[in-house]
């Protein structure tokens, strides 16, 4: 029997791309567009719904799966969850129009938005171990969900409009963070 001390340890280096910019862009751009609507700048239409399915939904799910592959539980949970949020939101809007159930009433939408707000707030706490960019994104997103829930609960159009402008800032911060990461990698400096 040979001596087992001849074995070498092999360390594999992860050379795959960073999936976070894709997920942040999918979240950010879709959030900006939906909140331009919430701010009253245009009607909710197929452009926002398509972005919700394709970029906000599917692109974030892919980013979450790629984060899982990189052993990033936070990134996998965040991107996959918010990708599925966008898909569920689009389905909530289009299913009743297709005759596939009733539209959610006010209380149901408030519960939906509060659930996402609570989840986001807990994820925000997780960002304290990460960086200020993500702290701002998750903090402003939690605030957005709570404002939307309050706006729906009270029926107050001013609160909904404020939520829209706050959501534009939230989405824009995600776009900024994504593009910062892409350009930082390309130019190898901050």
C-alpha positions in Angstrom: 0.0 0.0 0.0 1.4 3.4 -1.0 1.8 6.3 1.3 -1.2 8.7 1.2 1.1 11.8 1.7 1.7 12.1 -2.1 -1.7 13.6 -2.8 -1.9 17.3 -3.7 -4.6 19.7 -2.8 -6.2 21.3 -5.8 -7.8 24.7 -5.5 -10.2 25.7 -8.2 -10.4 29.4 -9.0 -13.8 30.8 -9.9 -13.3 32.6 -13.2 -17.0 33.2 -13.9 -18.4 36.7 -14.3 -20.0 38.7 -11.5 -23.8 38.2 -11.9 -24.7 41.1 -9.6 -24.7 43.8 -12.2 -27.2 41.8 -14.3 -29.5 41.4 -11.3 -29.1 45.0 -10.2 -29.9 46.3 -13.7 -32.9 44.1 -14.0 -34.2 45.3 -10.7 -33.2 48.9 -11.1 -34.5 49.6 -14.6 -37.8 47.8 -14.0 -38.2 49.6 -10.7 -37.6 53.0 -12.3 -40.1 52.4 -15.0 -42.8 51.1 -12.7 -42.3 54.1 -10.4 -42.4 56.6 -13.2 -46.0 55.2 -13.5 -46.5 55.4 -9.8 -45.4 59.0 -9.8 -48.1 59.7 -12.4 -45.9 60.3 -15.5 -47.6 57.6 -17.7 -50.1 54.8 -17.5 -49.3 51.2 -16.7 -49.0 49.3 -19.9 -47.3 46.5 -21.8 -43.8 48.2 -21.6 -43.7 47.9 -17.8 -45.3 44.4 -17.9 -42.8 43.2 -20.4 -39.9 44.6 -18.4 -41.4 43.0 -15.3 -41.4 39.6 -17.0 -38.2 39.7 -18.9 -35.7 42.0 -17.1 -37.1 42.4 -13.6 -38.2 38.8 -13.5 -36.2 36.4 -15.7 -32.9 38.3 -15.6 -32.9 38.5 -11.8 -33.8 34.8 -11.5 -30.8 34.0 -13.8 -28.6 36.3 -11.7 -29.8 34.6 -8.5 -29.0 31.2 -9.9 -25.5 32.4 -10.9 -25.0 33.9 -7.4 -25.9 30.5 -6.0 -23.2 28.9 -8.2 -20.8 31.4 -6.7 -21.9 30.3 -3.2 -23.4 33.7 -2.4 -26.5 32.9 -0.4 -27.5 36.6 0.1 -27.2 37.3 -3.7 -29.0 34.1 -4.6 -31.9 34.8 -2.2 -32.2 38.5 -3.2 -32.1 38.2 -6.9 -34.2 35.0 -7.2 -36.8 36.4 -4.8 -37.1 39.8 -6.4 -37.2 38.1 -9.9 -40.1 36.1 -8.7 -41.7 39.2 -7.1 -41.7 40.9 -10.6 -43.3 37.8 -12.2 -45.9 37.5 -9.4 -46.7 41.2 -9.7 -47.3 41.0 -13.5 -49.4 37.9 -13.0 -51.5 39.7 -10.3 -52.2 42.4 -12.9 -52.9 40.3 -16.0 -54.5 37.1 -14.6 -57.8 38.8 -13.9 -57.9 40.4 -17.4 -57.4 36.8 -18.8 -60.3 35.5 -16.7 -58.0 33.6 -14.4 -59.4 34.8 -11.1 -60.4 38.0 -9.5 -58.2 41.0 -9.0 -56.8 41.2 -5.4 -58.8 43.6 -3.2 -57.1 46.4 -1.3 -56.5 44.3 1.8 -54.8 41.6 -0.2 -52.5 44.0 -2.0 -51.6 45.7 1.3 -50.7 42.2 2.7 -48.7 41.4 -0.4 -46.8 44.7 -0.2 -46.3 44.4 3.6 -44.9 40.9 3.2 -42.4 42.1 0.6 -41.6 45.1 2.8 -40.8 42.9 5.8 -38.7 40.5 3.8 -36.8 43.4 2.3 -36.3 45.0 5.7 -34.7 41.7 7.0 -32.5 41.6 3.9 -31.6 45.3 4.6 -30.3 44.1 8.0 -28.1 41.6 6.1 -26.6 44.5 4.1 -24.9 45.8 7.2 -22.3 43.1 6.6 -21.9 44.2 3.0 -21.6 47.8 1.6 -23.2 51.2 1.7 -24.5 50.9 -1.9 -26.5 47.8 -1.0 -27.6 49.3 2.3 -29.1 52.2 0.4 -30.8 50.0 -2.2 -32.4 47.7 0.3 -33.3 50.4 2.8 -35.0 52.5 0.1 -36.7 49.4 -1.3 -38.1 48.5 2.2 -39.4 52.1 2.5 -40.9 51.8 -1.0 -42.9 48.7 -0.1 -44.1 50.3 3.1 -45.1 53.5 1.3 -47.0 51.5 -1.3 -48.8 49.5 1.3 -49.8 52.7 3.2 -50.9 54.3 0.0 -53.0 51.3 -0.9 -54.4 51.0 2.6 -55.4 54.7 2.9 -56.2 55.3 -0.8 -54.1 58.4 -0.5 -52.9 59.5 -4.0 -50.2 61.8 -2.5 -48.6 58.9 -0.7 -48.6 56.8 -3.8 -47.0 59.6 -5.8 -44.4 60.1 -3.1 -43.8 56.3 -3.2 -43.3 56.7 -7.0 -40.6 59.3 -6.7 -38.9 57.4 -3.9 -39.0 54.2 -6.1 -37.3 56.1 -8.9 -34.5 57.0 -6.5 -34.3 53.3 -5.3 -34.2 51.9 -8.8 -31.7 54.5 -10.0 -29.4 53.6 -7.1 -29.4 50.0 -8.2 -28.7 51.0 -11.8 -25.8 53.2 -10.5 -24.4 50.3 -8.4 -24.6 47.9 -11.3 -22.9 50.2 -13.8 -20.3 51.1 -11.1 -19.4 47.4 -10.8 -19.2 46.9 -14.6 -17.0 49.9 -15.1 -14.8 49.2 -12.0 -14.1 45.7 -13.4 -13.4 47.0 -16.9 -11.1 49.8 -15.8 -9.7 47.9 -12.8 -10.1 50.9 -10.5 -12.8 52.7 -8.5 
